[in-house]
Amino acid sequence: MTTRLDGPEKVTGAALFPADVVRPDFLHAQIVFTDQPHARLVDLDVEPARAVPGVVEILTAADIPVNEYGLVFRDQPVLIGPGNELTAVAENISRWEADQLCVVIAENIEAARAGAAAIKVEWEELPILGDIDTSLQSTVMLHPENGLDTNAYHHLRIRKGDIDAGWSEADVVIEGTYEVPYQEHAFLQPEAAISYIDEEGRVTVEIAGQWTVEDQEQIAHALDLPTEAVRVKYPAIGGAFGGREDMSMQIVLAAAARKLAARGIRRPIRCQWSREESIVGHHKRHRGRIKARLGARRDGKIVAVEADCYLDAGGYNYTSNKVLGNLHLCVGGPYEIPNARIDSYAVYTNAVPGGAFRGFGAPQGAMVAETQMNKLALALDMDPIELRLLNSLRDGSMGITQAEMPLGVSLPFVIDAAANAASEEFQVGELRPVATLPSEESAIRRGRGFACGYKNVGFSFGFPERCEAAVELFGDDEVERAILYHGAAEVGQGSHTALRQMAAMAIGIDYERVETVYSDTATSGDSGSASASRLTWMSGNSILGAVEEATKKWNDGERPARGEFRFVPPPTQTLDPVTGAGQPNFAYGYVAEVVDLSVDIETGHIRVDRVICANDVGRVINRTLVEGQVEGAIVQAHGYAITEDLQVKDARITNPRLSAYLIPGIDDIPAEIRTILLEHPDPRGPWGVRGMAEMPLVPYAAAVVAALHDATGVWFHQLPLTPSRVLAGLTANPL
């Protein structure tokens, strides 16, 4: 068995996360949130903070040369403050309660907090657009710089076939409106970072992130610096799940280090958020509303799909347009659909921004598509497996965007694998709504649900996807050792181990003879993000290319030999703005799940007794890591479907603590998870590898909803399925 590269240090506690680094000369930073969902800054007086003993410096918007940032659109000020001509977005408007106002740097954290409390600020309150409906009806534009007369700022369309003809052909029509919720990333390590000027004079930030080069570029843009003057390093990362794709404290800490250096102060600065600051201060999985309609012939063949999809982007875009794109593709399901009309909108509000979160858009789409399919199977009195196999995408199928699916469509195989495994016996445990009080057996109902799904591997819609690697070979006659240089982020998924394994496989030497240098813009190229199920797929291809280049030089007599390679996959396309036609992705992953559950109809409590997950991974590089990703994704999906209920009122998060936001504990998670790994090679994947880490999360909620209906006869259209929501639904629809 291959030892996980970061395993020993994480098990023993020796691994250094950003908050673990201690230096005797540290200064401490306190980031001050505006605490204003929507308000105009009238006056900011930081002089009282300067008078607090121990306060060294205060960073304001005046210290940010180009006061704007954003992963996709630069629609967010780094700090709220007076405007300047280099920034298009209004900088004096807080559009979110966690917009950042200033940063207090002090000798210790107590002084930094005291300084933050001493700041005097005056606001002019503006109308709060707290949800999608309020924002759509308002004449107040949160981003007037867009030149739009609506807060629905991003609109995607699909117009495939003849939708009217499709409906005229339909014998059965299924309709539903679905509410999908926020989800907090709840990663183990809250945001923390260190900044300083390194020995080469570079502004340096050590932080947990997902894409060093993108962080570097956003810092450089805001500080008006060349990228080579900025360095980003990732130490150990305590989870991410998409929650670290966007900026948290990268830019402000870099700016603080630079400001102090201009004063001749070259002391490192540290900052760490509390759990509450973390929950309030970073984006969430999008909440949204989807109205859907599905039509089929009596024989089960789908003839028409319609949907209107709305996602709450919050105050800024973050990656909402990308998440919307995934929802847009997935809301019809992984099926052959001849006629479709789909309209999808991202809407600015003053609530917490939505952004990337494992599956980004696909779980919301699958919740709708798969629930609609399960309803259709019931209406047709047809086996849900048979219905899916009848309509499943296959090699040669035209997707929802009128482009042929990339080769390697394995959906029928995962459907069959999950369905066949469902006949195996399993143990049903005791359902305990209260730890010391089991349910009455007469109140327990049991049910089974099925769902499947697909999701992109890699970035979509014309993004210039790429991944770089460098490999050095050492030895005399034979390669005795090698060094792999790669920017890939190790966010807990085991990527650094898998990449080392792939380098050893490509070179043809033992794993132990490969050294690695990771996640530092000073030593590594552009890996792309640790997201979109892309990292193993893209990195493996980049490593193969780098090894090939190094081997050529080795064979020509170079010792040592260094090979560098930039892998570029087949191009994707932006969708036609009218028809939605285009090739959005170069690869997909496929998954199917069976859920068996018990529900107490007197309390509404659910226990998931078993999950079967059949996931096509193309080629298993490290079985333990892959199985861990499946199980982790299912537990995270379980929270999304059942326990995690983020409360937002008047655009403010009202339960920003893990005591009130319930991620699944050990007694809450599914009692049994059966992982089935299929290996149908992706024709373009390295060694046939497919991206897989997001896929098990995608269909889970729909499978739970189907199992709950099987147990009770009641359909639920809103997540999470908390006991109170389930009990209310059962009360309104008595058995």
Wavefront OBJ file of the C-alpha trace (Angstrom):
o trace
v 0.000 0.000 0.000
v 1.265 3.484 -0.880
v 1.720 5.676 2.190
v -0.189 8.913 1.933
v 2.364 11.679 1.522
v 0.854 14.014 4.121
v -0.504 11.260 6.361
v 2.177 10.923 9.052
v 2.432 14.667 9.756
v -1.342 15.099 9.919
v -1.772 12.084 12.175
v 0.978 13.173 14.567
v 0.027 16.848 14.547
v 3.321 17.913 12.997
v 1.653 19.355 9.876
v 1.701 23.149 9.914
v -1.493 24.825 8.813
v -1.342 28.619 8.391
v -2.662 29.228 11.908
v -0.048 26.891 13.403
v 2.997 28.890 12.344
v 4.437 30.873 15.254
v 7.193 33.483 15.021
v 8.412 35.697 17.862
v 8.150 38.872 15.773
v 4.620 38.365 14.466
v 2.250 41.291 14.151
v -1.446 40.485 14.340
v -4.196 41.625 11.970
v -7.895 42.032 12.609
v -10.085 42.361 9.524
v -13.099 44.580 10.155
v -16.340 43.627 8.414
v -18.810 46.355 7.496
v -21.705 44.520 9.209
v -23.933 46.259 6.649
v -25.864 44.188 4.078
v -26.534 47.346 2.066
v -25.325 50.792 3.005
v -23.299 53.734 1.714
v -20.203 54.734 3.652
v -20.580 58.342 4.806
v -17.565 58.710 7.080
v -14.729 56.540 8.346
v -12.512 57.732 11.178
v -9.642 55.368 12.014
v -7.669 57.842 14.148
v -9.171 56.595 17.451
v -7.842 53.146 16.554
v -4.339 54.515 16.009
v -4.402 55.815 19.573
v -4.968 52.321 21.009
v -1.747 51.046 22.639
v -0.122 48.373 20.507
v -1.738 49.380 17.217
v 0.962 49.669 14.545
v -0.928 50.432 11.327
v -4.381 50.536 9.766
v -5.113 49.531 6.197
v -7.986 51.249 4.360
v -9.269 51.453 0.799
v -6.824 54.301 0.152
v -4.012 51.728 0.406
v -5.376 49.547 -2.421
v -4.214 50.986 -5.771
v -6.804 49.113 -7.858
v -9.580 48.503 -5.367
v -11.386 45.654 -7.111
v -11.216 41.897 -7.413
v -13.187 38.833 -8.415
v -12.440 35.351 -9.683
v -14.563 35.853 -12.812
v -15.868 39.443 -12.733
v -14.048 42.202 -10.848
v -17.239 43.383 -9.217
v -16.120 43.582 -5.564
v -14.066 46.218 -3.745
v -11.142 44.863 -1.736
v -12.009 47.350 1.023
v -15.031 49.604 1.252
v -13.939 53.221 1.045
v -13.616 56.292 -1.168
v -13.558 55.603 -4.892
v -10.818 56.102 -7.422
v -10.770 56.317 -11.190
v -9.139 52.895 -11.648
v -12.134 51.006 -10.240
v -15.429 50.528 -12.052
v -17.475 49.189 -9.124
v -18.673 51.701 -6.518
v -16.234 51.270 -3.640
v -18.177 53.144 -0.966
v -21.155 50.750 -1.009
v -21.345 47.708 1.258
v -23.436 45.060 -0.519
v -22.886 42.255 2.009
v -22.553 42.106 5.774
v -19.036 40.653 5.415
v -17.668 43.249 3.034
v -14.298 44.281 4.459
v -13.874 47.839 5.711
v -10.302 48.001 7.007
v -7.539 46.004 8.669
v -5.987 46.816 12.048
v -2.384 45.623 12.534
v -1.088 45.490 16.085
v 1.500 43.949 18.371
v -0.998 41.382 19.624
v -4.496 40.222 18.799
v -6.005 41.950 21.843
v -4.706 45.318 20.673
v -5.871 44.624 17.125
v -9.394 43.868 18.351
v -9.418 46.914 20.605
v -8.327 49.035 17.663
v -11.099 47.600 15.511
v -13.655 48.405 18.208
v -12.401 52.015 18.407
v -13.000 52.784 14.719
v -15.818 55.261 14.119
v -17.940 54.742 11.031
v -21.113 56.353 9.724
v -23.417 54.666 7.242
v -26.400 55.674 5.134
v -28.624 52.612 5.081
v -29.917 51.515 1.675
v -32.810 49.185 0.785
v -31.933 45.595 1.624
v -32.625 43.191 -1.232
v -32.569 40.104 0.923
v -33.735 37.416 -1.488
v -34.348 36.597 -5.137
v -37.956 37.807 -5.288
v -37.257 41.129 -3.572
v -34.281 41.755 -5.828
v -36.123 40.919 -9.039
v -38.968 43.268 -8.118
v -36.725 46.143 -7.031
v -35.781 49.191 -9.082
v -32.573 49.456 -7.031
v -29.643 48.053 -9.004
v -26.914 46.569 -6.826
v -24.407 46.827 -9.663
v -25.450 49.737 -11.889
v -22.048 49.587 -13.576
v -23.419 46.609 -15.536
v -25.829 48.913 -17.376
v -28.758 46.558 -16.755
v -32.244 47.402 -15.515
v -32.501 44.133 -13.595
v -30.519 42.423 -10.858
v -30.786 39.191 -12.865
v -27.411 39.925 -14.380
v -26.515 36.595 -16.010
v -28.954 34.678 -18.208
v -28.389 31.366 -19.987
v -30.783 29.830 -22.516
v -31.364 26.451 -24.108
v -33.671 26.155 -27.103
v -33.429 22.642 -28.495
v -35.817 21.091 -30.981
v -39.465 22.183 -31.058
v -40.758 22.512 -27.511
v -44.401 22.917 -28.556
v -44.232 19.759 -30.644
v -42.666 17.998 -27.683
v -45.526 18.894 -25.402
v -48.098 17.829 -27.977
v -46.404 14.424 -28.088
v -46.339 14.002 -24.290
v -48.786 11.526 -22.750
v -47.628 12.310 -19.205
v -46.463 15.682 -17.851
v -44.690 16.102 -14.500
v -44.388 19.573 -12.930
v -42.744 20.821 -9.778
v -41.158 23.818 -8.086
v -38.077 23.093 -5.992
v -36.269 25.126 -3.339
v -32.581 24.313 -2.883
v -30.713 25.642 0.157
v -27.464 27.257 1.161
v -24.699 25.005 2.424
v -21.727 26.086 4.524
v -18.363 24.531 3.606
v -17.475 23.995 7.279
v -13.908 23.119 6.435
v -11.791 22.002 9.357
v -9.445 25.001 9.341
v -11.013 28.479 9.372
v -9.316 31.086 7.213
v -5.820 32.037 8.357
v -2.766 33.495 6.646
v 0.709 34.948 7.035
v 2.177 37.750 4.944
v 5.670 39.185 4.670
v 8.302 40.393 2.205
v 10.519 37.443 1.258
v 14.275 37.390 0.651
v 13.729 38.246 -3.033
v 11.631 41.288 -2.142
v 8.356 39.655 -3.152
v 5.119 40.335 -1.320
v 4.413 36.868 0.037
v 1.243 35.314 1.388
v 1.095 31.860 2.945
v -2.529 30.757 3.056
v -4.834 27.832 2.416
v -6.241 28.118 -1.094
v -7.075 26.178 -4.220
v -5.096 27.884 -6.991
v -1.801 29.611 -6.196
v -1.445 31.339 -9.568
v -4.959 32.784 -9.483
v -4.404 34.108 -5.967
v -1.133 35.618 -7.176
v -2.803 37.309 -10.138
v -5.623 38.797 -8.065
v -3.177 40.166 -5.489
v -0.981 41.629 -8.243
v -3.957 43.266 -9.959
v -5.293 44.916 -6.820
v -1.843 46.130 -5.722
v -0.897 47.173 -9.264
v 2.205 44.971 -9.201
v 3.756 42.640 -11.768
v 2.866 39.048 -10.939
v 6.513 38.160 -10.375
v 6.565 40.635 -7.465
v 3.951 38.496 -5.659
v 4.481 35.058 -4.167
v 1.779 32.701 -2.897
v 2.532 29.533 -0.928
v 0.136 26.948 0.408
v 1.106 25.168 3.632
v -1.136 22.379 4.894
v -4.756 23.039 3.941
v -7.587 22.026 6.234
v -10.234 21.369 3.599
v -11.670 23.593 0.882
v -14.592 22.105 -1.131
v -14.675 25.250 -3.312
v -14.782 27.541 -0.300
v -11.191 28.693 -0.816
v -11.430 29.456 -4.532
v -12.269 33.079 -3.833
v -10.327 35.671 -1.888
v -10.636 35.956 1.872
v -7.548 37.697 3.272
v -4.994 37.213 0.483
v -5.130 40.741 -0.910
v -5.464 42.685 2.335
v -2.626 40.852 4.059
v -0.383 41.341 1.033
v -1.281 45.043 1.048
v -0.579 45.252 4.784
v 2.876 43.711 4.411
v 3.657 46.110 1.596
v 2.476 49.144 3.551
v 4.568 48.216 6.565
v 7.603 47.548 4.370
v 7.282 51.070 2.965
v 7.689 52.268 6.559
v 10.749 50.063 7.022
v 8.861 47.469 9.082
v 9.588 43.973 7.772
v 7.809 41.927 10.395
v 5.472 39.112 9.325
v 1.743 39.564 9.865
v -0.672 36.837 10.853
v -4.455 36.726 10.770
v -6.944 34.053 11.748
v -10.723 34.097 11.608
v -12.926 32.569 14.262
v -15.447 29.977 13.144
v -18.157 32.626 13.294
v -16.120 35.013 11.140
v -15.485 32.171 8.719
v -19.152 31.263 8.363
v -20.188 34.881 7.887
v -17.173 35.824 5.788
v -17.049 33.385 2.880
v -19.479 32.280 0.197
v -21.900 29.328 0.330
v -23.473 26.778 -1.952
v -26.166 28.741 -3.772
v -29.727 28.747 -2.634
v -32.208 28.861 -5.483
v -35.571 28.084 -6.939
v -36.232 25.901 -9.971
v -39.568 25.404 -11.672
v -39.472 22.347 -13.929
v -41.685 20.461 -16.343
v -41.030 17.016 -17.831
v -42.997 15.296 -20.590
v -42.838 11.700 -21.819
v -44.688 9.263 -24.033
v -46.571 6.341 -22.548
v -43.607 4.068 -23.356
v -41.368 6.200 -21.100
v -39.437 8.067 -23.759
v -38.766 11.692 -22.770
v -40.072 14.187 -25.310
v -39.818 17.594 -23.602
v -38.140 19.405 -20.719
v -38.711 22.957 -19.539
v -37.154 24.764 -16.587
v -36.802 28.225 -15.090
v -33.837 28.347 -12.728
v -32.864 31.139 -10.343
v -29.745 31.203 -8.182
v -29.119 33.776 -5.457
v -25.653 35.139 -6.248
v -25.566 37.409 -3.201
v -23.795 40.739 -3.346
v -21.088 39.686 -5.817
v -20.649 37.194 -8.615
v -17.815 35.075 -7.178
v -18.326 32.003 -9.457
v -22.108 32.262 -9.752
v -22.061 32.333 -13.545
v -20.057 29.089 -13.598
v -22.292 27.412 -11.015
v -25.329 28.554 -12.987
v -23.830 26.954 -16.093
v -23.616 23.564 -14.373
v -27.177 23.844 -13.097
v -28.239 24.831 -16.603
v -26.703 21.665 -18.080
v -27.803 19.280 -15.316
v -31.394 20.361 -14.688
v -32.557 18.262 -17.640
v -30.724 15.220 -16.310
v -28.214 12.907 -18.007
v -30.732 11.884 -20.648
v -31.450 12.181 -24.352
v -33.854 15.103 -24.587
v -35.135 16.004 -28.056
v -36.965 19.209 -27.112
v -35.986 21.643 -24.388
v -36.575 25.184 -23.198
v -34.418 26.152 -20.222
v -33.811 29.638 -18.843
v -31.355 30.115 -15.984
v -30.601 33.326 -14.091
v -28.062 34.493 -11.520
v -29.518 37.275 -9.381
v -27.638 39.815 -7.278
v -29.021 40.240 -3.744
v -27.603 41.550 -0.462
v -27.404 38.069 1.043
v -24.231 36.036 1.466
v -22.617 35.389 -1.933
v -23.002 32.019 -3.545
v -19.963 30.373 -5.049
v -18.190 27.117 -5.735
v -19.021 24.144 -3.531
v -18.357 20.520 -4.412
v -20.495 19.772 -7.459
v -21.221 23.489 -8.011
v -24.665 23.542 -9.631
v -24.916 19.843 -10.422
v -26.445 18.848 -7.036
v -29.132 21.505 -7.450
v -29.833 20.354 -11.001
v -29.863 16.664 -10.091
v -32.243 17.272 -7.197
v -34.752 18.573 -9.732
v -34.062 16.288 -12.694
v -33.967 13.054 -10.706
v -37.011 13.852 -8.594
v -38.893 14.608 -11.794
v -37.760 11.248 -13.216
v -38.835 9.367 -10.109
v -42.234 11.042 -10.281
v -42.458 10.120 -13.963
v -41.663 6.478 -13.213
v -44.490 6.448 -10.661
v -46.940 8.088 -13.058
v -46.081 5.568 -15.791
v -46.051 2.631 -13.336
v -42.577 1.921 -14.668
v -39.425 0.705 -12.921
v -37.207 3.760 -12.285
v -34.109 1.853 -13.427
v -35.769 0.793 -16.666
v -36.944 4.353 -17.273
v -33.438 5.722 -16.883
v -31.804 3.098 -19.079
v -34.374 3.814 -21.775
v -33.431 7.510 -21.825
v -29.778 7.401 -20.760
v -27.058 9.291 -22.576
v -24.633 7.021 -24.406
v -21.674 7.383 -26.730
v -22.954 9.210 -29.784
v -25.791 10.914 -27.902
v -26.455 14.588 -28.485
v -26.418 16.441 -25.204
v -28.786 19.135 -24.031
v -26.607 21.764 -25.770
v -26.884 20.078 -29.196
v -23.295 18.798 -29.111
v -22.220 15.177 -29.167
v -21.204 13.894 -25.754
v -17.434 13.340 -25.309
v -16.619 9.657 -25.787
v -16.685 7.410 -22.761
v -20.297 7.892 -21.622
v -20.644 5.218 -18.968
v -23.971 6.177 -17.403
v -25.737 2.881 -18.264
v -22.938 0.957 -16.548
v -23.168 2.852 -13.257
v -26.972 2.588 -13.295
v -26.754 -1.181 -13.735
v -24.031 -1.553 -11.100
v -25.945 0.355 -8.435
v -29.229 -1.370 -9.219
v -27.680 -4.847 -9.138
v -25.990 -4.217 -5.785
v -29.281 -3.084 -4.235
v -30.488 -6.691 -3.994
v -27.798 -7.503 -1.433
v -28.911 -7.751 2.195
v -27.962 -5.078 4.714
v -28.383 -4.415 8.409
v -31.106 -2.013 9.580
v -30.174 -0.408 12.873
v -32.150 1.382 15.549
v -33.647 4.801 14.801
v -33.146 7.137 17.778
v -34.574 10.664 17.433
v -33.153 11.232 20.921
v -29.949 9.430 21.911
v -31.588 7.741 24.888
v -35.003 7.179 23.344
v -35.516 4.863 20.352
v -38.480 5.252 18.007
v -41.560 3.154 18.411
v -41.366 0.397 15.819
v -44.949 1.133 14.779
v -43.910 4.683 13.827
v -41.061 3.654 11.536
v -41.491 3.544 7.777
v -38.775 2.359 5.394
v -38.134 3.216 1.778
v -35.673 3.017 -1.089
v -34.748 5.658 -3.613
v -32.631 5.761 -6.754
v -30.933 8.617 -8.573
v -28.049 9.110 -10.967
v -26.155 12.004 -12.430
v -23.278 13.384 -14.398
v -20.954 16.307 -14.070
v -18.184 18.014 -15.963
v -14.523 17.194 -15.411
v -12.517 20.375 -15.869
v -13.457 23.951 -16.615
v -16.218 24.714 -19.071
v -17.741 27.156 -21.529
v -14.611 28.254 -23.376
v -12.335 28.795 -20.376
v -8.679 28.472 -21.465
v -8.015 25.323 -19.426
v -4.386 24.360 -18.774
v -2.081 22.614 -16.325
v 1.698 22.822 -16.024
v 4.254 20.425 -14.558
v 8.030 20.139 -14.404
v 10.068 17.006 -13.787
v 13.802 16.622 -13.151
v 15.587 13.280 -13.606
v 18.815 12.434 -11.789
v 21.291 9.569 -12.076
v 24.082 8.150 -14.233
v 23.084 5.322 -16.546
v 19.613 4.901 -15.047
v 17.189 7.306 -13.434
v 17.929 7.015 -9.735
v 15.600 9.700 -8.470
v 13.302 12.432 -9.733
v 11.750 15.657 -8.563
v 8.224 16.703 -9.508
v 7.368 20.408 -9.372
v 3.646 21.126 -9.386
v 1.344 23.884 -8.207
v -1.523 21.546 -7.294
v -3.252 22.289 -4.008
v -3.541 19.491 -1.449
v -6.898 20.337 0.116
v -7.224 17.016 1.934
v -8.184 14.851 -1.018
v -4.764 13.215 -1.340
v -3.746 14.922 -4.582
v -0.077 15.238 -3.666
v 0.105 11.489 -3.109
v -1.710 10.670 -6.356
v 0.474 13.046 -8.372
v 3.620 11.487 -6.940
v 2.266 8.053 -7.829
v 1.549 9.149 -11.389
v 5.023 10.658 -11.747
v 6.553 7.363 -10.584
v 4.363 5.428 -13.033
v 5.288 7.713 -15.920
v 9.042 7.596 -15.176
v 9.076 3.909 -14.323
v 10.685 4.172 -10.886
v 9.525 3.440 -7.343
v 7.235 5.903 -5.618
v 9.805 6.446 -2.842
v 12.362 7.735 -5.364
v 10.178 10.643 -6.458
v 10.599 13.868 -4.501
v 7.990 16.586 -4.768
v 7.837 20.376 -4.530
v 4.297 21.691 -4.418
v 2.073 24.756 -4.226
v 4.499 27.682 -4.391
v 4.425 30.224 -7.219
v 8.183 30.634 -6.748
v 8.853 27.049 -7.831
v 5.786 25.788 -9.709
v 3.813 26.750 -12.768
v 0.063 27.109 -13.239
v -1.697 23.949 -12.127
v -5.179 25.368 -12.364
v -7.548 25.026 -9.462
v -8.129 22.081 -7.162
v -11.765 22.054 -8.215
v -14.182 20.851 -10.904
v -13.002 17.225 -10.435
v -10.123 18.227 -12.691
v -6.913 18.010 -10.712
v -5.956 14.343 -11.177
v -7.176 14.336 -14.790
v -5.351 17.521 -15.764
v -2.261 16.977 -13.620
v -1.772 13.430 -14.831
v -1.705 14.653 -18.405
v 0.721 17.451 -17.512
v 3.001 14.988 -15.696
v 3.000 12.603 -18.664
v 4.043 15.478 -20.910
v 6.764 16.708 -18.546
v 8.197 13.195 -18.157
v 8.217 12.760 -21.926
v 10.149 16.029 -22.358
v 12.605 15.131 -19.608
v 13.110 11.632 -21.040
v 13.954 13.058 -24.464
v 16.715 15.153 -22.896
v 17.881 12.205 -20.776
v 18.147 10.037 -23.863
v 20.191 12.812 -25.513
v 22.667 12.611 -22.659
v 21.583 15.451 -20.361
v 22.237 14.726 -16.657
v 20.203 15.909 -14.854
v 17.381 16.306 -17.356
v 14.497 18.700 -16.818
v 11.226 18.576 -18.697
v 8.471 21.167 -18.538
v 5.047 20.756 -20.055
v 1.838 22.726 -20.297
v -1.116 20.438 -20.972
v -4.041 21.960 -22.837
v -7.148 19.778 -23.287
v -9.556 20.020 -26.226
v -11.238 23.419 -26.338
v -14.729 23.984 -25.021
v -17.239 26.564 -26.217
v -19.368 29.300 -24.754
v -23.019 28.518 -25.371
v -24.900 30.370 -28.058
v -26.761 33.179 -26.240
v -30.034 32.392 -28.013
v -30.100 28.625 -28.551
v -27.626 27.425 -25.936
v -25.855 25.358 -28.589
v -22.183 24.519 -28.097
v -19.737 22.013 -26.658
v -19.437 23.047 -23.001
v -17.088 20.314 -21.700
v -14.366 17.918 -22.819
v -15.040 15.191 -20.228
v -17.668 14.028 -17.733
v -17.999 11.720 -14.770
v -20.972 9.425 -14.120
v -22.540 8.121 -10.916
v -25.618 6.291 -9.628
v -26.856 5.797 -6.071
v -29.365 3.773 -4.103
v -30.496 5.030 -0.684
v -32.328 2.923 1.909
v -33.712 4.872 4.846
v -36.000 4.737 7.847
v -38.210 7.606 8.982
v -40.083 8.111 12.236
v -43.454 9.492 11.142
v -44.161 10.781 14.656
v -41.024 12.952 14.869
v -39.871 13.407 11.260
v -36.395 12.039 12.004
v -34.608 10.227 9.179
v -31.885 7.608 9.433
v -30.121 6.529 6.243
v -29.459 2.817 6.657
v -27.464 2.224 3.491
v -26.053 4.028 0.485
v -24.810 2.243 -2.610
v -22.652 4.451 -4.790
v -21.498 3.244 -8.194
v -18.936 5.686 -9.538
v -16.988 5.323 -12.770
v -13.470 6.540 -11.993
v -11.882 5.397 -15.255
v -8.745 4.069 -13.581
v -8.043 3.752 -9.865
v -4.732 5.398 -8.994
v -5.085 4.981 -5.226
v -8.079 2.944 -4.059
v -8.012 4.133 -0.452
v -8.042 7.775 -1.510
v -10.836 7.192 -4.027
v -12.996 5.349 -1.511
v -12.359 8.144 0.982
v -13.551 10.693 -1.552
v -16.745 8.720 -2.188
v -17.510 8.397 1.514
v -16.649 12.017 2.231
v -18.840 13.260 -0.600
v -21.782 11.189 0.615
v -21.448 12.484 4.167
v -21.318 16.042 2.824
v -24.342 15.328 0.635
v -26.123 13.897 3.671
v -25.667 17.213 5.446
v -26.984 19.091 2.421
v -30.014 16.834 2.135
v -30.967 16.404 5.792
v -29.183 18.274 8.597
v -27.562 21.538 7.460
v -29.946 24.482 7.656
v -28.285 27.886 7.260
v -30.672 30.598 8.400
v -30.605 34.001 6.686
v -32.923 36.845 7.660
v -32.812 40.334 6.162
v -29.603 39.295 4.357
v -27.839 38.360 7.616
v -26.765 34.878 8.675
v -28.452 34.231 12.001
v -26.831 30.897 12.961
v -23.100 31.370 12.267
v -21.930 28.688 14.700
v -21.553 24.941 14.366
v -23.684 24.541 17.508
v -26.663 25.796 15.512
v -25.612 24.784 12.004
v -25.574 21.010 12.202
v -23.016 19.260 10.036
v -23.494 15.484 10.346
v -21.863 13.885 13.352
v -20.732 10.285 13.617
v -24.197 9.173 14.759
v -25.942 11.063 11.933
v -24.156 9.768 8.851
v -25.354 6.771 6.810
v -24.907 3.531 8.714
v -23.405 1.780 5.689
v -21.768 3.138 2.549
v -21.110 0.615 -0.205
v -18.631 1.968 -2.752
v -18.541 0.421 -6.219
v -15.708 1.656 -8.410
v -16.075 1.072 -12.138
v -13.099 1.458 -14.456
v -14.300 2.367 -17.933
v -11.370 4.447 -19.215
v -11.870 8.046 -20.231
v -10.296 8.158 -23.715
v -8.561 11.437 -22.898
v -7.699 10.818 -19.268
v -4.166 9.891 -18.170
v -4.121 6.087 -17.928
v -7.885 6.369 -18.523
v -8.458 8.338 -15.289
v -11.724 10.216 -14.751
v -12.316 12.986 -12.258
v -14.573 11.589 -9.532
v -14.480 13.463 -6.218
v -17.646 15.514 -6.730
v -19.822 12.921 -8.436
v -21.071 10.990 -5.352
v -22.520 14.202 -3.932
v -24.563 15.001 -7.047
v -27.548 12.560 -6.942
v -27.732 11.886 -3.209
v -30.414 14.396 -2.204
v -32.744 13.210 -4.965
v -32.237 9.593 -3.912
v -33.106 10.527 -0.310
v -36.249 12.359 -1.459
v -37.275 9.316 -3.495
v -36.658 6.975 -0.556
v -38.681 9.234 1.736
v -41.547 9.175 -0.751
v -41.298 5.409 -0.983
v -41.591 5.246 2.803
v -44.380 7.790 3.282
v -46.046 8.518 -0.058
v -45.177 12.201 0.279
v -42.963 14.175 -2.116
v -40.747 16.857 -0.661
v -39.595 19.764 -2.816
v -37.473 21.706 -0.339
v -34.204 20.856 1.370
v -32.884 20.169 3.961
v -35.202 17.439 5.217
v -34.992 18.440 8.858
v -37.343 16.699 11.301
v -39.599 19.751 11.521
v -39.896 20.027 7.724
v -40.540 16.306 7.317
v -43.113 16.294 10.106
v -44.869 19.317 8.617
v -45.012 17.596 5.244
v -46.384 14.408 6.733
v -48.945 16.329 8.761
v -50.140 18.178 5.652
v -50.347 14.889 3.730
v -51.471 12.259 6.259
v -50.672 8.645 5.436
l 1 2 3 4 5 6 7 8 9 10 11 12 13 14 15 16 17 18 19 20 21 22 23 24 25 26 27 28 29 30 31 32 33 34 35 36 37 38 39 40 41 42 43 44 45 46 47 48 49 50 51 52 53 54 55 56 57 58 59 60 61 62 63 64 65 66 67 68 69 70 71 72 73 74 75 76 77 78 79 80 81 82 83 84 85 86 87 88 89 90 91 92 93 94 95 96 97 98 99 100 101 102 103 104 105 106 107 108 109 110 111 112 113 114 115 116 117 118 119 120 121 122 123 124 125 126 127 128 129 130 131 132 133 134 135 136 137 138 139 140 141 142 143 144 145 146 147 148 149 150 151 152 153 154 155 156 157 158 159 160 161 162 163 164 165 166 167 168 169 170 171 172 173 174 175 176 177 178 179 180 181 182 183 184 185 186 187 188 189 190 191 192 193 194 195 196 197 198 199 200 201 202 203 204 205 206 207 208 209 210 211 212 213 214 215 216 217 218 219 220 221 222 223 224 225 226 227 228 229 230 231 232 233 234 235 236 237 238 239 240 241 242 243 244 245 246 247 248 249 250 251 252 253 254 255 256 257 258 259 260 261 262 263 264 265 266 267 268 269 270 271 272 273 274 275 276 277 278 279 280 281 282 283 284 285 286 287 288 289 290 291 292 293 294 295 296 297 298 299 300 301 302 303 304 305 306 307 308 309 310 311 312 313 314 315 316 317 318 319 320 321 322 323 324 325 326 327 328 329 330 331 332 333 334 335 336 337 338 339 340 341 342 343 344 345 346 347 348 349 350 351 352 353 354 355 356 357 358 359 360 361 362 363 364 365 366 367 368 369 370 371 372 373 374 375 376 377 378 379 380 381 382 383 384 385 386 387 388 389 390 391 392 393 394 395 396 397 398 399 400 401 402 403 404 405 406 407 408 409 410 411 412 413 414 415 416 417 418 419 420 421 422 423 424 425 426 427 428 429 430 431 432 433 434 435 436 437 438 439 440 441 442 443 444 445 446 447 448 449 450 451 452 453 454 455 456 457 458 459 460 461 462 463 464 465 466 467 468 469 470 471 472 473 474 475 476 477 478 479 480 481 482 483 484 485 486 487 488 489 490 491 492 493 494 495 496 497 498 499 500 501 502 503 504 505 506 507 508 509 510 511 512 513 514 515 516 517 518 519 520 521 522 523 524 525 526 527 528 529 530 531 532 533 534 535 536 537 538 539 540 541 542 543 544 545 546 547 548 549 550 551 552 553 554 555 556 557 558 559 560 561 562 563 564 565 566 567 568 569 570 571 572 573 574 575 576 577 578 579 580 581 582 583 584 585 586 587 588 589 590 591 592 593 594 595 596 597 598 599 600 601 602 603 604 605 606 607 608 609 610 611 612 613 614 615 616 617 618 619 620 621 622 623 624 625 626 627 628 629 630 631 632 633 634 635 636 637 638 639 640 641 642 643 644 645 646 647 648 649 650 651 652 653 654 655 656 657 658 659 660 661 662 663 664 665 666 667 668 669 670 671 672 673 674 675 676 677 678 679 680 681 682 683 684 685 686 687 688 689 690 691 692 693 694 695 696 697 698 699 700 701 702 703 704 705 706 707 708 709 710 711 712 713 714 715 716 717 718 719 720 721 722 723 724 725 726 727 728 729 730 731 732 733 734 735
